[in-house]
Every structure is written in C-alpha cells, then in structure tokens.
Amino acid sequence: MRNLFTKKVTEGRVASAKSYQSLPLDSIEVRDLTRSSVLYLSAFITAGGFLNITRRGEPHIEMWLSLILATLTLFFVWQVRSTSRHMIASLHLLMSIMVFNISVQVVHGIHYQLMCVLPFYLIWIGLLPTLAVAAGAFAVTALTVLLAAENPLIPENVMLAVSSGIVVHFAKEQMRRQTQLAASDALTGALNRRYLLTQLSARRAEFLRTNRISSLVLIDVDGLKTINDNFGHRAGDDALKSFAEITRQRVRGSDLLFRIGGDEFALILADAKPHDALKVSNDIRHLLREHLSDDKAHFSVSFGVCAVDESSSPDDWLERADEALYEAKKGGGDIARMAA
C-alpha cells in the first residue's frame, strides 16, 4: 500500500511538472512579443514576395497562388488576439504557410529567400521540442533542394541555422528553469502568490471570452503553529510538503497549486464547476486523513470554494473564496465550504 501511494504521488509530481512546462507562454508579455514577431515578419516576407514577382520577367502561377494563400492566412491570424487560447495554434499555421511560400520562391530560382526561413525556425524552437523542429527543418530543406533546378544548398546557411538553433535551444531551457524558480515555492514546489494573480486574470478573461468555468479553492492548513511549537519547524515543513504531495495526487495536470502564505494554499481547477471543486476538496481531506500515520504530527485542512462565474473580477473571486474559507475555519476547520 505504501508503494502504491508513493507511485501515485510521483505520477502527480510528473503531471504537475508537465503543466508548469508552459509557464513562459503563460506570460501575456511573452505571448504579445511572439505574436508581434511572427505577424510583422510574415508581413515583411509577403511584401518582399510580391516585390520579387513584379521584378521577374516570367512569374509562375505557383508563386502567385502561394503568396495569395500567405496573405489570406496573415489577414486571418492578425484577427486572433494574444489572449485567445487559439493564438499559438494560429501562429503555427501562419509560419507553416510562410515556409511553404518561401520554399515555392526558392524552387523557382529566388535562392536567397531560403534565409527567410531562419527566423521562423528559431521561433519554432522556442515553442516546440527542438528535435521535432530540427527534423521538420531538415525535411523542408531536403525537399526544396530536391525540387530546385540548381540545388541551392549553401553550407554556410546550414551551419548558421544549426548554430543559431543550438543557442536558442539552450536559452529556452535556461529561461524555463529560471521562470519555474521565480514562480515556485522552494519548500513545496507549488507556484507562488505573484503567479496566482496572473492566472486569476487569465482565467477570468477566458471565462468572459468562452464562458468556460474554472474554480478557485483557498486552503488553510489547520494547526500548523501547534505543530511547529510542539514538534519543531521541520515537522511543520514536512506537513506542508505532505499536503502538497497529496493534493498533486488528486488534481489533474491542468490544475495549478499555489502556496500564498505560511500555511495558506490556493488551487485553480480548470473547467471545474463549484460542486466539482467541492468534491476535489473533500477527496483531498480524506486522502490526507488516510496518509497520516500514528508516528506523524496530525493536521487537517480547511477549504473555501468559489467559481469564476460568481465573481466580477479576480479580486472579487479571491474575496468570495476567502469568505468561504473563513466560514470553514469558524466551523472548527477540516471542512470544505462553498461561497454563498
């Protein structure tokens, strides 16, 4: 039984870690920068493509068709806001169309256009696994060279792409590590209060846009001060870590756990109505009770639940969940309460 519990906790940690992998793109600033970079670069390359056609004596119909497709896709993607959950997918579509457009021009003799693929290659490395991007780049380059009449494979260009890709890959990994460290609590591995405020705003905006309900659960560890006084701060730290591990065991990879104070935590449950969030809270209470053995300091947790559709702003969302938590504490603790 102990091994089974350990396995489940490990799986919970993995699921939680997977959800944290997307932290850099959760930032509105990074999403805005990525969107602007792709849009303006695509507009520049599309304009250059039309200029190339007008300067050539014998333009090919394939070049016209690929440029028209690129222009229509650019116009469509320009309408997608950076806050949309479809924004990243739309950028992938636009970049794919642009690479196709560039490849058509290269096949028809405009060899220097191949260099225009490099910025998209670097952006893709930032968004996708590097190995997948490298395989795709190799396939596109090989096909373009095969179809082109004069095989315009320039070794210097390939070396530049590979070296740039290596630099971007390691920069991406370093940014991910630093972002995770800056957004997480060292003791429990949960995210911190600053990141909670960012996520509340994002979930509220998503609800207004799509009507998808998420629930906020504020949590208080009952009796942590007593544990610290009677058993020492190490026992208190162990209690907090145990709670975080058990919570990760119960929630999904898309849910986010935050530590917002000494003995205070928060959960954002994506696509979860208040009654679902209440059930999750009670499940965590029962799991905690089952896990605590006789040789450990016993403690309980109290929960306050509120759904995004019951609040008018992120601050109101927090306030309502806090009121529900206060009612749970007033009732003696070890209870889950829903906002009235």
Protein Blocks (a to p, Z undefined) as FASTA:
>chain_A
ZZmmmmmmmmmmmmmmmmmmmmmmmpmklmmmmmmmmmmmmmmmmmmmmmmmmmpmbdcf
klmmmmmmmmmmmmmmmmpcfkbcklmmmmmmmmmmmmmmmmmmmmnopamlmmmmmmmm
mmmmmmmcfklmmmmmmmmmmmmmmmpmnlpacfklmmmmmmmmmmmmmmmmmmmmmmmm
mmpcfklopacfklmmmmmmmmmmmmmmnopacdddddddehklmmmmmnojklmmmmmm
mmmmmmmmmmcfkbccddfbfklccdddehiafklmmmmmmmmmmmmmmmpcfkbccddd
ddddddfklpcbfklmmmmmmmmmmmmmmnngjiacddZZ
